[in-house]
Amino acid sequence: MITLDGSYGEGGGALVRTALALSTMTGKECLIKNIRAGRPNPGLKAQHLQAIQALQQICKAETNPIELGSMELHYRPGKVKAGIYHIDIGTAGSISLLLQALVLPCMFAPNKVTLIVKGGTCGKWQAPVEYLQNILLPFLQRFVEKIDVKIIKRGYFPVGGGEVKIEIKPQVSSDDPAVISLFCNSLPKYHFEKQGKLEQIRGIVNVSSDLQEKEVAERIKHAAEVGLREFEVPKTIRVEYSNTFSTGGEIVLWGVFSGGAFSENSDATLFMGSSALVEKAKKSEEIGKDAAKQLAEEINSGYPIDPYLADQLIPFMALLPGSVINTRKITDHTLTNIYVTEQFLPVGFKIGKNMIMVVGK
């Protein structure tokens, strides 16, 4: 059994989510102690309990008795089963964060897995579903026959009520780590050392319909376009108003690059992104400006992988030893995910100032 210190590194929920994903994929039991020990409200949060409940559906996982605030989790995964699973977070809790615990093991299920998840599609301290959809998923396509995310309904804080459908059709179906390793060794490695050429900027501004009269989305879009004037490429930022239970919204932007290395001998399209939330205390123009400023910083850095994406890629990089990525900043979240991943998989990571490389142990 693998034992993890839940207070390691940034000591947050990412450690729990990554451990659940890798434990389920590898079939290895894990014990997490001191969960979120350094946080103002330590222990398991509602989102972790929802992830565990979802995995109990998907793989018949078992745990010690747990509740909100539990400081210790003994997790025993079963075998992932194909099928359609309905998961209701019940609040505006993050759909994207929940999926961090589910997507990886479902990629090697016996057959197609469909997850229909209700909750929040965006919010503070979480990636919007559009980030998952347009920036992360292209990097995961090589592992599966199909992975697709559809936003059925948007849900904002505090009520939520959003709904997202995720379909995953595996290329290889196995719960044997040796079989998974053999398959992954045949795939192109991640080799993202250069940014490539910026070809276009895309984005979406999605806002609750009660803000349409004030043209909130259009004002956010315009401010973002002004903030990105320095980049002489086509810009396509879509505006969308939705009927939602709560007032809110967001802007998500992403740059599209060509010529970024896909493997040592080929090129690929790369994506990096930014986002900003609609908030009562912020003018629409400030929201658009903030998102544009974030994206401009990433583009001007010259690095191919934005820091949030680097953090998300760690478990998938570990399946492709020899992979290397460069990123503007190696965050505490990234270091925490490396710590967890090294416990479950027979790999190590070499870390430089801006470089992360996977090597065999």
Secondary structure, 3 states (H helix, E strand, C coil): CEEEECCCCCCCHHHHHHHHHHHHHHCCCEEEECCCCCCCCCCCCHHHHHHHHHHHHHHCCEECCCCCCCCCEEEECCCCCCEEEEEECCCCCEHHHHHCCCHHHHCCCCCCEEEEEEEECCCCCCCCHHHHHHHHHHHHHHHEEEEEEEEEECCECCCECEEEEEEEEECCCCCCHHHHHHHHCCCCCCEECCCCEEEEEEEEEEEEHHHCCCCHHHHHHHHHHHHCCCCCCCEEEEEEEECCCCCCEEEEEEEEEEEEEEECCEEEEEEEEEEEECCCCCCHHHHHHHHHHHHHHHHHHCCCECHHHHHHHHHHHCCCCCCEEEECCCCHHHHHHHHHHHHHCCEEEEECCCEEEEEEC
